[in-house]
Amino acid sequence: MQFDVFTLLPEVFPAYLETSILKRARQRGLIDVRVHNIRDYARDKHHTTDDTPFGGGGGMVMKPEPVFEAVESVLGRDSGTPIILLTPQGRLFDQRVAEELSSREKIALICGRYEGVDERIRQHLVTDEISIGDYVLTGGEIPALILIDAVSRLLPGVLGDPTGAEDDSHSSGLLEYPHYTRPPEFRGESVPDVLLSGDHAKIAKWRREQSLLRTLKRRPDLLEKANLTDEDRRFLSRMKDER
């Protein structure tokens, strides 16, 4: 899968992309992340990419010309590639959106900066707007890395365990169950006996119930949209009664 990232700060990306899972995925050709400096496409001698807003007000606004020039030079016009603006005004990024994007062969990401982007970029260039949460950052670079990471994990072969992404928090609509590793006892706290039993059916049942219980306690709002079985609902009803 190819990611084309358009940014004013290309130096932000190499450190994260050259680490761990994403590094191995790039080396194996599973993902291709191409970072483009928008400033390189500004035509004036100062490579200007921002200007003061019409109508007054604080901050600067990203100019349309270099952004259009950068995206169209790299992708061409009418390429069919999703062009996503990372912005707090976009639709909220979650696991469902990550799954949706993972089906594409290529996506483009525009990282906003300053006070925002010229509205004509929204109206006539981007095809989607995505927010990673209800807060404001200084730019779209961190959101772009989050999106690349979340989407890449869903691609075949990226994770060492082919079922690893299936158990992650939010993949099933629930928070993930607790994990334990060696030693079996640490500072007086022991690993639950069921995990040492070797009984895979009991372990699966315990993990499902722990996932349901953790979601009920920490993110009960997720249960409204989760795909629950009748057994799940009976378990949750008992837990609610006990609380």
C-alpha positions, 0 to 999 in steps of 0.5 A: 500500500502506498501513502503519499504525505504532503507536509511542510515538515518532512523531517518529522517522519523518518524517525518513526517510519524507520523503527520497528514494525513500520520499518520492517513493513517498508523493507519488505515492500508491504507499505511505501511511504512517500513524503513530499515537501509542499514548500518545494512546489511554491513558485516564488523565490521565498517558497512562501506557503502561508499568508495572512487571512482575508478579513483579519484575525490571528494566525496564518493560512496555508496558501492554495497554490503550493498545495494544489501544485504538490498534490497534482504534480505527484498524483496527477488530476482525477487520479481516483486516489483518496486525498485526505486532509488531517484536520480537527474538523474532519470525521473522527478516525477510529478502527472502522475508518482504518479498516475502510482505508486499508482496502485502498491501494494508495491514499494521500495525506495533507498535513495542515499547519498554522491556522488552517488551510485555504477553504478552496483546498477543502472544496476542490482538492481533498476528497475526505477530512479526518480528525484523530480526536476532539482537540487541536494540535500544531499540525497534521503530521502526528495525525498522519503518522497515527493513520499510517500506523493504524492502517498498516497494521491491518495489511496482510503480512505487516504483523508477525502474528497474522491474527494479531490485529484481530485481538487489538482493542477496538478491532472487535468493537471492544477493549482488549482483554488483560495480558500476562507473561512470565514470571507467573508470580510477581510481587505477590500477584499471580497470573490467573489460573485459567491462563496456565490451564492449557484449556483453550476453550476456557481461555477464550471464554475468560478473555471474551468476558474480560474484554466485555468487563473492561469495556463496561467499566472503561468505555460503556459507550462502545457496547452500544455499537459492538457486535454482541452475542446473546451470551455476551449480553447475559454476562453483561447483565450479570455484571451490571446487577453485581455493580 
